[in-house]
Amino acid sequence: MIGHELGGRYQVIERIGGGGMALVYRAHDILLNRNVAIKVLRNQFVHDEEFIRRFRREAQSAASLSHPNVVSIYDVGQEEDVHYIVMEYVEGKNLNEIIKERAPLQVDEAIRIASQICDALDHAHQNQIIHRDIKPHNILIGRNGRVKVTDFGIARAVTSTTITQTGSVVGSVHYFSPEHAKGVTTGEKSDLYSLGIVLYQMLTGVLPFLGESPISVALKHLQEEFEEPRVLNPLIPQSVENVILRSMRKNPDERYQSAKQMLHDLETCLLPERRSEAKASFHDDDDEERTRIIPAIKPIQHTLGSRSGGGDERMRRIEDDEEVPVQPKGKRKWGMPALWVGLTLLLLIAMGSVAWYVRSQLVVAEVTVPNVTNHSLEEATAMLDEIGLIVEDPVVQQYNPNYGENVVWEQNKKEGTVVKEGTHIILTVSTAKPTSNVPKLTGGTYEDAVKALVADGVDQSRISQDPRFSEDFPEGQVIGSEPAEGSEYDPDTASFVIFVSKGQESKPMPDLTNKTQKEAKAILEEMGLVLDEVSEDTSYSVEKGKITKQWPYEQGDLVSPGDKISVSVSTGYPPEALNYTFNVPVAPSSEGKKTKIRIVFSDARNDGEPQEWGTRTIAKSQVLSVNLVLAPNKDGAVSIYQDGEYIEAFEVRYSDAKNGTVQQPEPPATQTPEPTVAPTQAPPEPTIEPEILPPDSGEGENTGDADQTGFLTEDAVQAKQAGNGKGNGKGNGNGNGNNKDKSKDH
């Protein structure tokens, strides 16, 4: 089998186990790319049609179970003489191996395992499925500690032809219930008895009943009492022992009434208030069917003869003292013939009874099989029962799209067939339309998901994809689906939407300049970005402690979560920077008249770009101080505006400021107003009101000799040097501090 490909999709890898009926292999499902376990029927059973029919029917019933503690059945198939069942593959050990390694187990671990087994049995019993072969070999413990019950339905396939086989069937006799050992119909309580033995073995490390042969073990289940678990392991709490005692009662009526009831007892038996509860008691005397052991009766001669001294003498004295009547000879003569006559008559009566019974059994009435298809199961059962035929239990449940649910659509004996009364008729009943569970799609590609769904019977035209951003799945992988994984769906009608990852969503890079390192780190973390390298650099324009630049992503570049960003933090002005205060003399347009003075400057902080210093309203001459930052290659300049008109500009060189040779400008001339009548009271002294104007204010507009920046044009500079005082055109307009152009622009 190893290396063989079953069903065109299951590549057999290795053998991992086996029993009396089947061998188990680990295989790889090529279509769904997962490991599975495949149970293959042994060769000696492949020609037993009744066994194969029950084997497959029960496997199909087990496939209807969906529970976290039950091994899932994926597929049932046949390839020539190979009959196989495809199941979920559980990585781990079976409970029998764990018991051999380290029994007795801790009480809480044993209860946890038993609770999960019981939960699985409760689910199976609610679906009318009896396991019949609960034993440690059929309990798998995964690496994550999850308990999985396997071989549901397989035990029901055992017939009389397999009871003498070695392996799992014979080994199971240690876990048989008394009713199972008797050969009568077993039910839910039989599974609970077997679970009690499994719990007993986990906590004590031994089996309750042992014998030289399977028959002797079965008789012990029927007749003998087992040694109580606390005698073997005193660490077992009384509440836990009570669970074992109740589940292993020989009378099924004294056991738990259901798996749910036993599960509740298991879940609460380790609570502090229950650990020291009283020992469970049962009324054995009321059980009339309970097997009793009757002691053998000892012969009186042996008893009397065994006493010391004078035994024979006392016996002779008794015989001498008693008067034995003498029987008449006539009666003794007829005793023996009468005995033989009586025995002969008794034998003749027995032979007559046997002949009558055999005749009644051999002569059976014949009946004609009716047509029960297209009838409900109840109606078909009544029709067959009326003429003495028996419906085979359980009936075959199989979906047929041409028949309604619970309607008979096939019978093994055709209409009109003549059969004996009491013949079993096999009926096939249509079930509800089966649904499938959505397979695992996440993590694969969209093409893989489509293949898996098409293999389940979904038409490809009903499958579409929905690309979405995802931080957990790389681009191209399936994020999920609608319907979701594991949910039930009808492959013939369901439409699928497959959500495919577009990778992590890209976002525009924010501007980190002029922010502190702490502020920048918070912004990056909120976007899922990483602050990587932090360097330091001097700066004229960015104050100390704030970021001057960022890389490799500038503001507006698209970034994805996880990208690394490096920044440079300002350490302030460089050492060669020079702070210089330039005093600017200003005067009103005429003495006493309120005049708006606007100052525009440039220095190393703004790379020569004009910056607003502010606006003051004055009524008399005064000096205004402008603070400049100068650098070896970055001089300063100051421009003056009066009521919106450009007046003059001054250049402050770094070398002059450093050497102290900057020439301060002379105060501007003020026009004397025409004489007026002196007021009775002198006007109040004008106040200086700073007024900060926006860069695009109308009061900063210049015409003629100066451009929009407030600096003299090239023509104005040449005119000023020539002493002509006027300039035309537009240019860079920086005026020398030693030359003044007092003319106004027109």
Secondary structure, DSSP 8 states (H G I E B T S, - for coil): -TT-EETTTEEEEEEEEE-SSEEEEEEEETTTTEEEEEEEE-GGGTT-HHHHHHHHHHHHHHHT---TTB--EEEEEEETTEEEEEEE---EEEHHHHHHHH-S--HHHHHHHHHHHHHHHHHHHHTT------SGGGEEEETTS-EEE--TTTGGG--TTTTT-TTHHHHGGGG--HHHHHTS---HHHHHHHHHHHHHHHHHSS-S---SSHHHHHHHHHH-----HHHH-TTS-HHHHHHHHHHT-SSGGGS-SSHHHHHHHHHHTTSTTTTT-------GGG-TTS---------HHHHHHTSSS-HHHHHHHHHHHS------HHHHHHHHHHHHHHHHHHHHHHHHHHHHHHHHHH---EEE----TTSBHHHHHHHHHHTT-EE-SS-EE---TTS-TTBEEEESS-TT-EEETT-EE-EEE--S---EE----TTSBHHHHHHHHHHTT--GGGEEEEEE--SSS-TTBEEEEES-TT-EE-TTT--EEEEEE--S--EE----TTSBHHHHHHHHHHTT-EEEEEEEE--SSS-TTBEEEEESS-TT-EE-TT-EEEEEEE--S-TT-EEEEEEEEE--SBTT--EEEEEEEE-GGGTT--EEEEEEEESS-EEEEEEEEEBTTB-EEEEEEETTEEEEEEEE-HHHHHHT----------B--------SS-------EEE---TT-GGG---TTB-TTS-B-HHHHHHHHHT-----S-S-----TT--------
